[in-house]
Amino acid sequence: MIHFLVHDAADNVGVAVVDLEPGTDCIGKNLADNSTLKARAEQAIPLGHKLALKDFNVGDTVTKYACEIGRDRKSV
């Protein structure tokens, strides 16, 4: 089962294609090269929302569709 999609190799977040429960070990696809990715949902993520593919630090850039869409402003 595919849980999330990534649209570009530069992306560090994926888009959930199903509702994700906390603790779910997720499988994703990179649509740019059809590679398989893995991530873990640490909290509930609704369909269509972003899933972090790395641990972010304050000031890190969030990239989706190969575009900067924001910066992490606080620690989780």
QUIZIMO-V183416 format. One record per backbone hydrogen bond with DSSP energy under -0.5 kcal/mol. NH is the residue of the N-H (numbers start at 0). CO is the residue of the C=O. If there is no record, write none. Layout:
nh: <NH:NH>
co: <CO:CO>
//
This chain:
nh: <2:3:4:5:10:11:12:13:14:15:15:16:17:19:22:23:25:25:27:28:29:30:30:32:33:36:38:40:41:44:47:48:50:52:55:58:59:61:62:63:66:68:69:71>
co: <26:26:14:28:7:62:62:50:4:13:48:2:2:44:40:20:23:38:36:3:34:5:28:29:29:27:25:23:39:19:15:45:13:11:53:71:56:69:60:66:63:61:61:59>
//
